[in-house]
Structures are given as structure tokens and as C-alpha cells.
């Protein structure tokens, strides 16, 4: 798949799925605008790509803040005049916390990053995509957006909401040349914090996770993201696609 000179905006690009996706897009010829809350991770990504003469612009910021999310998209527009692909990958876990132990702060932080952030970036990018008559949005959701038992209450809610946002955008903008899809990974080797602070939520999540075949490498998810962003997936719109090695297939 080739993305020569296409402008790609990726959130959470400093590590894990986001880093792998940024590298894959850059290697395919794209102009990558990478966002992450961790400036040091972004610098590491920038150095790695520049060593191979691959193009990237790094924009530190917190997508849970509307201004930071909009600035990421605006950076792409100022540099290149457009956004061809938006990949909303930034996410945080919730310590597998059940509702009975959930604090207001944790609820708001998880929904802020996992759901508000994608809405903010989509809101900033869509007017430009509409003007261009084309664009692709790939939201990184989770199998937790498809079932109820593999994560805590806040994370599960945020990913269900992200799939709802994906489907709404797909439907409302389908006639404008814009596609919006969600990737739903199972377990992935990333830097995301999977520690637990709530025995109830952790215990029940382990039961639900028992049928998982293995943990994926970030590159395995990145390759699916690139396919969905490419013209080869031109008729895939509004889908929430599990990339879980068959985890959910067993019911």
C-alpha cells in the first residue's frame, strides 16, 4: 500500500500501536503529523524516522484538551494544506475499575482521552475533508467496545462510545467522500498501563480474557490500520473490525 505525499495525522504516536502506525505510514511515503502527550517519546520517533530520511512533524499535547487536539490538526493544515487520513489512537486504561470503585477523576480522564479526544480531532479535521471531498478516519477502539467484560467501566464505556461515534460519522458523511472505521484490537504489547486497582473488576476481566489466543505485536494492528486507510478498503465504512486473533469468535 502506498500513501505517497498523503497527509496523515496520528494521535498517541509515541509508543505502541501509534508509533508502529506512524512508521508504517512514513515508510509508505506519507507525510506524518504525530501527536502524543509524551514529548520525549515523540522526539524518539522523530529521530528514528529522520535517520531514514522519512518525513514527520511532531506535536506534543493532550488530546483530551480541545485546543491541543485542534492544534494537532491545524499543524497538518498549515504545513500541507489538508488532512487525508486521521488516526485516533491515543488511549488510557482505567485499572480495570468497576463502577462501585470508580472515581469522578478516573471516569473523566478516561473518557476525556478515549472519547472526547477523537471527537475533538474529528471535529477539527472534517471541515477540511468535506472541502476536499475525501478523507478517511480510523479510530482505534478495542474489543472492550464490543463486549462488556474485558476492561473496567470507564474504558469499556469509552470504547463503546468511540464505536458509536465512528458509525455516526460514517453514516452522516458517507455522501461527502469520507469514510470512518474502527479497529478493535485485543491484547497488544504496548506501553499502556494495564495495572489494576480494583479486585472485582480485575477478577471478572480475567474470566472474560481467558479465551484470548495470544497478545499481538503493535505492527499487526498497524498493518490493518493502513489497509483500512487505503483505497483498497474504499467500500469499508462504519465497520468496527476486531483484530483479536479470534478472541471474540468463541463467544
Buried (B, 14 or more C-beta within 10 A) or exposed (E): BEBEEBBBBBBBBBBBBBBBBBBBBBBBBBBBBBBBBBEEBBBBBBEBBEEEEBBBBBBBBBBBBBEBBBBBBBBBBEEBEBBBBBBBBBBBBBBBBBEEBBEEEBBEBBBBBBBBBBBBBBEBBBEBBBEBEEBBBBBBBBBBBBBEEBBBBBBBBBBBBBBBBBBEBBEEBEEBEBBBBBBBBBBBEBBEEEEBBBEBBBEBBEEBBEEBEEEBBBBBBBBBBBBBBBEEBEEBBBBBBBBBBEBBEEE
